[in-house]
Amino acid sequence: MKRLSNGEFDISIKTLQYLEPILEQELRDLGATDITIGKRIVHTKGDLQFLYKCNLHLRTALRVLVPLIDFTSDSPDHLYNQFKKFPWDTVLNLDQTFAIDAAVHSSVYNLPHFAALRAKDALVDYFKDRYNERPNVDKDDPDVRFLLHIDENKVTLSLDSSGESLNRRGYRTSGAGAPLNEVLAAAMILMTGWKGETPFVNPMCGSATLAIEAAFIATNKPSCWNRERFGFMTWKDFEVESWKEILRDAIQEFKPLKHLIHASDVDHKALRAAKANIIEAELRDEIVLEQADFFDMNKMSEGGVIVVNPPYGERMDDQQTEFLYKRIGDQFKHQWSGYTAWLISSNMRALKNVGLRPFKKFNVMNGQLECKFQGYELFRGDRAEFVRTRKEGQDQ
């Protein structure tokens, strides 16, 4: 890696589309200052200890990368020759396995597999020329993973310090339907501004991803704190004592939960998955899980946050979906006054049937689905009076 004079190096952190500002704030909270934002990626600088902290603490990060080499290339042969010059033995031992993943958006290299193959050939030939031996490829579980990114003729090769994608927290043993990506779930909670000061309610909880990520935030536990493996652990310069110290420091910052988190679902299969995940996340004492129909529920306190991820209508006709969202809006209005309600959906037409005016809207991606994540302030009586009272409270 290209170290700067103070021991720092460039770090690039991948995330989901639209979550770049959330990730930027997380980096600032972690102490980063030199930050630039790209599309689905945020760049900064740091040393090895900061790299470890990024993997442990960043809730909205997918992968933490260290760029090794970048250049422009207009042919596969040129790409091979450039990679053949790179000192691969500074980052990989002969007895280690490797993999090169490719993300290619180029008219020159229109086959991602071919570009990765040329990079692999260059790496292998580099070792053969110097040591008359070569390291082996392991696509599934390599000791060292590289990411090759090509945007037209701009080529970047990075070390992947994360290994498995960081949304793999280590607690998901079961899924129900199409579970939320853990990174998206954490980002949604951060978007609400909730940090555990009030109750958190998650009906239609599915496999409990939202409830689990909420519990991590409220107790100040890093989302990946119980993950056993990261990519950097097999690097040549892995500082095991530094990593242990970072873990100890993180554990000392854990804090008790002020309010229990309530998760519920009407579906037996979802509840079984949720229970298994909550146990694996070691959050049985923080999350109350129950079987309940959202439309039979009443609020549990005078205020709090309620987050709902309802069906988007893929398996329902339009009339059924719109009626469901109307019922959700009615339930918010009549049973959850004093709460802030949040709803995510890709069905923009159905969202209009909620019948409430959102005070905040965020664009998010749930898999391949473009979604809105909307917040509603729930109150009794006149909205104008509610807004006036809230403003007076803010001005005092």
N, C-alpha and C positions, 0 to 999 in steps of 0.2 A: 504494500500500500504506500501511497505517496505521502509521507509524513512532512508536516510543516516544521518550522524551526522550534516551535514550542511543544512538539510531540503530538499535535493534533493532525487529523487528516479529514478528508471529505467524507461525509456520510449522507446517503440518500435513502429516504424512507417512503415506501410505497403504502398507499391507502386506497380506499374506495372513492369513486367519483363523488364530488361535492363535500367530502369530509376534510379537504385540505386545510380550511381555516381552523377546524377543531384540532387537528393534529398540530398545526402551528402553535396554538395556544398551549397544548400539552408540552411541546418542546420548550416554550418559554418558561412554563412552570417548572420544568426540569433543569433550567439554567442556561439554555441555549440563547444566543443573541444574534449570531450571523445566520439568518434564515432566509431562504428564497423558496417560492411556491411554484410548482409546475402543475401539470395535469395528472392527477392521481399520484403525485409524488411531492415530497418536501425535502429540500436540501439544507444541510447545516454542516457544522464542523465539530469535532470532539476527539478525545483520546480514547484508549481502550476501555477505561472505566466508564466513560460516558456512553460508549457503544453498548456495554453490558446493561447499563441503566435503561437505555432506550428499549432494548428487548424485553426487559422486565416490566417497566412501568407504563409504556405507551399503550393506552387502551385502543386507540384507533389506528395503530400501525399494522400492516400486513407483513412486511418484510423490511429488515434493516440491512442496507447494502453498503459496501465500501467500494467505490469505483477504483479500478486498478489501471486501466488504460483506455484512452479514447482517441479516435482518429477518424478521418474521412476515407472512404474506400468505394471504388466504383467497379470492382470485380472480385470474384471469389479468390483468384490467385493473389491479388494484392492483400486481401483480408488474411489469407494463410501466411503470407510473408511477414506481415506486421505482427501477427500472433507468434510466429516462430522466433521473433526477436525478444519476446517478453521473457523475463527470468522466472519461469514457472516454479523452479525449485525454491524460490523464496517464500512461496505460499503453499507448497504441496510436496510431501515426501513420497519417495518411490513406493513405500509400503502402504500408502493411503489410497483409498478409492475416491473417485471424483465423478461429477456429472456436470454437464453444461446445458442449462435450459435456455431457450431462445424466445425472445419476443420481437418479432420482425414486422415492420410496417414500411415496406420498400418495394419499388418496382425493379430494383436491381437484384435483391435477394428475396424473391417472392415465395421461397420455400424455407420456412423456419428450420426444418430438420437439416437441410443442406448446409445452411450457414453454421449451425451448431456442429455439424460433422466436420467442416473445414477447420473450425477452431479446435475441435478435438484432435484432428490429425496434426495440427501444428504443435499442440501440447505433447502428444505422444512422440513426435519426431524430435522435439527439443530434448526430451529425456533419453531417447535412443542414441542421439548424437553424442551426448555427454557421458552417459552411464551404461550404454548398451543394454539398458532395461527400460521398462515402461510401467507406470502405474495403471491400475485397472479401472474400468468404468463400472459404476453401480448406480443405475438410474433411480432406484427406489430409496436407498438409504446410504448415500455416499458420505465419506468422511468430510469431504470438502465440496461444496456446491457453488458453481459459478452461474451468473446470469448474463447472457449475451443479449444486448438490446440494440436494435438497428432501426433508425428512423431515416428512411431514404438512404443517404450515403454516410450518415453519422453513426459511428460504431462505438459502443461502450461495453466494456467487460467489467463486471463487478463481482466481488466476493459476497456471498449470501451469509450473513452472520446469524440468521434466524433458524435456518434448517427448514423444518416444517413451517408453513404459514402461521403467523402469530394469532390468527383467529382460532387456531387449535389450542385452546387453553389447557386442555388436559382433563376437563371435567365432563365433556359430553360423551356419555356412553350410549345414549339412546336419542333418537329423533322422533318427532311426531309431525307427520305431514311434511311440510317444507319449512324447517326451522330457520329462524333469523340467523344471519351471519353474526357471530359474537361481536365483531368490530362494529357492525351497524347498530347492534343493540346498545353497546356502550356509548356510541356517538349519540344515539337518540336520547339517552338519559342525560348526557352532558348538555345537549341542546335544551333540555327542559330547565336546566339550572339547579336541579335537585341534588342535594348532597347529603341527605339523611336527616335534615332538621324536622321534617314532617312525615307522616305516614306515606307509604308508597303502595299502591294497589295495582295489580296486574291481572284483570280478568281475561278470559280466553288466552291463558298463558302458554298453551302448547307445551313445549319441552322445557319451559321455565328459563329460557336464555335471558330475557329482560330482567326477571327477578334476580337471577344470579349475578348479572353484571351490576344491577342496582346495589346488591348487598356488598359487592367488592368496593364500589365507590363509597358507600356509606361507612364502611369499616376501614377505608383507606388501604385496602389490600390490593396490590397489583394484580391485574387480571391473570397474569401468567406466573404467579408466585409459586404455584404447585406443579408447574411444568418441569419435567425431569431433564429435558435435553434442549439445547440450542446449538445452532451450527458452529458458533465460535468456540465451543468446548473442545473441538478437535483441531483447532488451528495450532500452528507451530508456536505462536507466541501467547497462547492462552495463559492468563494469570489467575490461577485457581484461587489463590488467597485473596486477591482483589474481589473476585466474584463472591466468595464466601462473606467478605466484609459487607458488600453491597446487599446481599440477602439479609444479613443480620441487621443492618441499618433499616431495611424495609420492614422487617418484622417488628422492630421497636416502634415504628410509626403506626402500627395497627391501633384502631380505637374501637371502643364498644359501640354497639348499635343503639341509637336513641329510640327508634321506633321499629317494631317488627314489620317485615315486608310480607304482604299478603298476595299470594298467587292462587288462581283458581281456574278451573276448566270444567266443562260439563262432560267431556269425553274421557272414558276410562283409560284408553290407550295413551292419550296425552298425559294423563296424571301419572301413569306408570313410568313414562319416560322422564317426566319432570322430577319425580321422586328420586329416580336413579341418578340423575344429573346433580340434584341438590346434595345428595349424600356424597357423591364423588367430589363435589366442590367444598365439602366440609362446612356446609351452611345450614345444617338441620336446625340449629338453634336460632337462626336469623330469619328464616323464611317459613311462614305458615302456609301450608299447601292444603287446599280443600276442594272437594267436588261441589261446584255451584254453577247455576245458570246466572249469567250476568243480569238478566232481566228480572231475576228474583232477589237481587242483592240490594242492600241498603248501605249507605255510607257508614264508616266505622269511627269517624271522628268529625269534628267541625271543619277540618281543612286537611289538605294533603295534595298528593299528585296521583292521578290515575292514568295509566297508559294502556291503550287497547290496540292490538293488531288483529283486526277482524278478517274474515274471508274477503278476498277482492272480487269475487264473482266469477272465477274461472269455471266453477262447477255449478253455477246457479244461473237462472235466466235474469234478464235485466230487472224485471218487476220484483222478483224475490230479493235481489241485491239491494235495490233502492228502498224497499220496505224495511230490510234489515238495518240499513244505515239510518233511516228515520227513527226506528225503535231505539237505536243507540243514542241518537240525539235527544230523544224524549227522556230516556233513562238518565242521561247526564243532567238534563234540566230539572227533572222532578226529584231525583234521589241523591244527587251529588253536589248540591249547592255548597259553596265555600271551597271546593276543590279546584285545581287546575287540571283539565282533561286534555289528553293528547291522543291523537289517532293517526295511524299510518295506513295509506292505501294507494294502490295504483289506479283505482277506479275513480276518475275525476268526476264523472257524472253522479256516481253514488255519493261521493263526498258532499255534493250540494244538498243532498237530502238530509244531512245531519241537522240542518236548520239553525245552525249557530254561526256567528261571525268569528272566524279565527283571529286571535290577536298576534299570532306568529305563524309563519309558514316556512318550511325548509324543503328543498329538493333533496331527495336521497335515492339511492339505487338499492333495491332489494333483489339480489341476483341480477337478472336481465330486465327487471321491471322498473321503469321510472315511476317514482312514488312522490307523494306529498306527505310530509309529517307536520301536522297542524295542531296548534294549541288553542284551547278555549278556556276562558275564564268564566267559571260558573257562579252565578249569584242569584239571589232572590230579588224581585222587584224591578225597578226602573234601571236600565243600563246607564243612562246619563248620570243618575245619582251615584251608581257604583263607580263610574269613572271619576266623578268629581271627588268622592270620598277617598279613593285611592290616590289621586293627585295631591290632595291635602296632606295625606299621610306621608307621601314622598317629600313634600316641601318642608315638613316640620324638622 
